[in-house]
Amino acid sequence: MAKTNCWEFKKCGRQPGGAKVAELGECSAGKERKADGCNQGKMGGRACWAIAGTLCGGKVQGSFAQKASNCMECDFYKLVRSDEGANYMGTKELVRKLGG
């Protein structure tokens, strides 16, 4: 069974080909190839908190350091941690994988 990605959970429409891409731009989580498969997601769809420049809450969130505290409180982040259990790819490992 496919896991829910951030754009599905948040219903933002900013994934590649999404309904709001023309209006609001494409989110970096939807095109981050280095994160493909992490936490069983498509591209960065289950690693969005570790990806710079994601679009959440209607604005660009910036670097991991700038957005970390907000992301750790996010319901989607908590869902991924719970879903993955012992297989959760942690934030430090994600940041390293992404080259940060």
Backbone hydrogen bonds in HBPLUS format (Angstrom, degrees):
<---DONOR---> <-ACCEPTOR-->    atom                        ^
c    i                          cat <-CA-CA->   ^        H-A-AA   ^      H-
h    n   atom  resd res      DA  || num        DHA   H-A  angle D-A-AA Bond
n    s   type  num  typ     dist DA aas  dist angle  dist       angle   num
A0008-GLU N   A0005-ASN O   3.00 MM   3  5.39 132.4  2.23 108.8 121.7     1
A0009-PHE N   A0005-ASN O   3.01 MM   4  6.30 162.3  2.04 157.8 163.5     2
A0006-CYS N   A0045-GLY O   2.70 MM  39  5.04 147.7  1.80 128.3 138.2     3
A0010-LYS N   A0006-CYS O   2.78 MM   4  5.87 170.3  1.79 160.0 162.6     4
A0011-LYS N   A0007-TRP O   2.92 MM   4  5.33 122.6  2.26 117.3 130.2     5
A0020-LYS N   A0013-GLY O   2.90 MM   7  4.88 151.7  1.98 126.2 132.2     6
A0027-CYS N   A0014-ARG O   2.97 MM  13  5.45 163.8  2.00 139.8 144.5     7
A0018-GLY N   A0015-GLN O   2.71 MM   3  4.98 152.9  1.78 147.3 143.8     8
A0021-VAL N   A0018-GLY O   3.38 MM   3  5.54 171.7  2.38 111.0 113.2     9
A0024-LEU N   A0020-LYS O   2.75 MM   4  5.74 171.3  1.76 162.2 165.2    10
A0025-GLY N   A0021-VAL O   2.70 MM   4  4.36 143.8  1.83 124.9 131.5    11
A0030-GLY N   A0027-CYS O   3.26 MM   3  5.77 138.4  2.44 110.3 118.9    12
A0031-LYS N   A0028-SER O   3.26 MM   3  5.42 157.5  2.31 104.4 111.1    13
A0044-GLY N   A0029-ALA O   2.73 MM  15  4.37 137.6  1.91 178.1 165.0    14
A0035-ALA N   A0032-GLU O   3.15 MM   3  5.72 152.3  2.23 112.5 120.3    15
A0036-ASP N   A0033-ARG O   3.06 MM   3  5.16 164.7  2.08 109.0 113.7    16
A0038-CYS N   A0035-ALA O   2.94 MM   3  5.36 161.5  1.97 131.5 137.0    17
A0037-GLY N   A0041-GLY O   2.86 MM   4  4.91 146.8  1.97 148.5 155.4    18
A0040-GLN N   A0037-GLY O   2.96 MM   3  4.72 143.1  2.10 130.2 120.9    19
A0041-GLY N   A0038-CYS O   3.03 MM   3  5.65 149.4  2.13 116.7 123.7    20
A0045-GLY N   A0042-LYS O   2.82 MM   3  5.32 162.1  1.86 138.4 143.6    21
A0047-ALA N   A0044-GLY O   3.12 MM   3  4.98 160.7  2.16 114.8 111.9    22
A0050-ALA N   A0047-ALA O   2.99 MM   3  5.79 159.4  2.03 126.2 132.1    23
A0051-ILE N   A0048-CYS O   3.13 MM   3  5.20 164.9  2.16 109.5 114.1    24
A0053-GLY N   A0062-GLY O   2.89 MM   9  4.58 158.6  1.93 117.8 124.3    25
A0061-GLN N   A0054-THR O   2.81 MM   7  5.59 158.2  1.86 165.5 173.1    26
A0056-CYS N   A0059-LYS O   3.19 MM   3  5.76 148.7  2.30 154.0 144.9    27
A0059-LYS N   A0056-CYS O   3.44 MM   3  5.76 169.9  2.45 108.7 111.5    28
A0066-GLN N   A0063-SER O   3.13 MM   3  5.22 121.9  2.48  97.2 111.3    29
A0067-LYS N   A0063-SER O   3.13 MM   4  6.38 143.9  2.26 149.0 158.8    30
A0067-LYS N   A0064-PHE O   3.17 MM   3  5.30 127.2  2.46  98.7 112.0    31
A0068-ALA N   A0064-PHE O   2.82 MM   4  5.45 130.5  2.07 158.3 165.6    32
A0071-CYS N   A0067-LYS O   3.02 MM   4  6.19 165.6  2.05 160.9 165.6    33
A0072-MET N   A0068-ALA O   2.98 MM   4  6.14 156.6  2.04 156.5 161.8    34
A0073-GLU N   A0070-ASN O   3.15 MM   3  5.44 148.7  2.25 105.0 114.2    35
A0074-CYS N   A0071-CYS O   3.00 MM   3  5.00 156.4  2.06 105.1 112.8    36
A0078-LYS N   A0074-CYS O   3.11 MM   4  6.42 163.3  2.14 151.9 156.4    37
A0079-LEU N   A0075-ASP O   2.94 MM   4  6.12 145.5  2.06 139.4 148.9    38
A0080-VAL N   A0076-PHE O   2.97 MM   4  6.29 162.0  2.00 157.6 160.6    39
A0081-ARG N   A0077-TYR O   3.06 MM   4  6.34 168.9  2.07 155.0 157.7    40
A0082-SER N   A0078-LYS O   3.04 MM   4  6.17 158.1  2.09 143.5 149.6    41
A0083-ASP N   A0079-LEU O   2.75 MM   4  5.96 168.3  1.76 159.2 162.7    42
A0084-GLU N   A0080-VAL O   2.93 MM   4  5.97 167.3  1.94 157.5 160.0    43
A0085-GLY N   A0081-ARG O   3.12 MM   4  6.06 145.0  2.25 139.9 148.1    44
A0087-ASN N   A0084-GLU O   2.85 MM   3  5.10 149.3  1.94 144.8 137.9    45
A0088-TYR N   A0085-GLY O   3.18 MM   3  5.57 167.1  2.20 116.3 118.5    46
A0094-LEU N   A0090-GLY O   2.93 MM   4  6.20 157.4  1.98 153.4 160.7    47
A0095-VAL N   A0091-THR O   2.85 MM   4  6.05 168.0  1.86 159.1 161.4    48
A0096-ARG N   A0092-LYS O   3.04 MM   4  6.25 159.9  2.08 146.5 152.0    49
A0097-LYS N   A0093-GLU O   2.95 MM   4  6.13 162.3  1.98 148.3 153.4    50
A0098-LEU N   A0094-LEU O   2.88 MM   4  6.11 148.2  1.98 151.1 160.1    51
A0100-GLY N   A0095-VAL O   2.82 MM   5  5.11 161.9  1.85 160.5 154.3    52
A0099-GLY N   A0096-ARG O   2.99 MM   3  5.11 154.7  2.06 104.5 112.5    53
